[in-house]
């Protein structure tokens, strides 16, 4: 089994105003609760 490392971002302690306009709705909901979110970054 070979694991491929993926780039991730931890979004913690930020407001929804800091998010990009195209951020998923669920990310906004979680941040508004004050919980941290880990999202995978697109690899270009």
PyMOL commands that set and color helices and strands:
alter all, ss='L'
color gray80, all
select helices_A, chain A and resi 16-18+25-33
alter helices_A, ss='H'
color red, helices_A
select strands_A, chain A and resi 8-11+37-40
alter strands_A, ss='S'
color yellow, strands_A
deselect
rebuild
show_as cartoon
